[in-house]
């Protein structure tokens, strides 16, 4: 992978655990209360500051789009979609 450009990040989403509510398990895809996803940063654009490859970030789940690289699905988001670095 060569790398992201500008203000973009290539991330690899980290699957969240299911949430148990009133005895029912709610899968990540159905958990509407959690707006932010968790991901590992795979590539950082040249205009991005304070985020490095390998960082774990929280980002707006509704942002970005998917891209397939080396037979693996990654997501591309803007730095403005990141709300927290772990």
N, C-alpha and C positions, 0 to 999 in steps of 0.2 A: 504494500500500500504506500503510495507516494505521500499523500497528505491533503488535509483540508486547506482551503484558501480563505483569505479575508477574515471575517468575523464568524466563521463557521467552525463547528466541532463535529467530528465523527465519533459517535458513542456506541457502545455495546450495552444494550439494556440488560439489567439484572432483574430476574423474575422475583417478584415479591411473594411472600407466603400468603396462603389463603387466610381470610379473616373469619373467625368463628363468632356468630351473632345468634343468641337465643337457641343454641344447639345446632344451628345451620352453618355450613361452611360456604363462604362467599368467595368465589374465585377472583383473582386480581382483575380480570376483564369486567366483572360485574360490580366491583367495589367503587361506587360513585363518590364516596366520601373522601377518597384519596386522590387529590388532583395532581400530585407530583410523583414522578417516577424516579427510579434510581438507576444509574448507569456508570460504566467505566469509560473514561475518555481514551480513545484510541488514536486520535489525531487532532492537532490544534492548528487553526489558521494563523497566518503570520501577523494579523492585527489583534489577536487575542492576548490579553494580559491576565496574570494571576491564576491561570489554569494550565496544568501540565498533563502530558500523556501519563496515564496510569492513575490519575485522580479519580475518586468516586464522587459523583455529583448528583444533586437532586435537580430535576428540570420539569417544566410544564409538559405533562403527558400529551397535550393536544398540539404541541408544536412539532415542526420538522416533518421529514419524510424518510422513507426507507431507501436504502441503496444496497445492492448486492455486490460484495467484493470478495474474491477468492471463495466463492460458493457459500458465503456466510452473509446473513442479513444484518446490516448495521443501520443506524439512524443518523441523519444529519440535522443538526439544530444550530440556531444562532446563539452566540454568547449571552444575549439578552434573555434567553429562555432558561438559563441556569439561575437557580435561586439560592443554592447552597453548595459548598464544597466540604465534604466530610474530612 
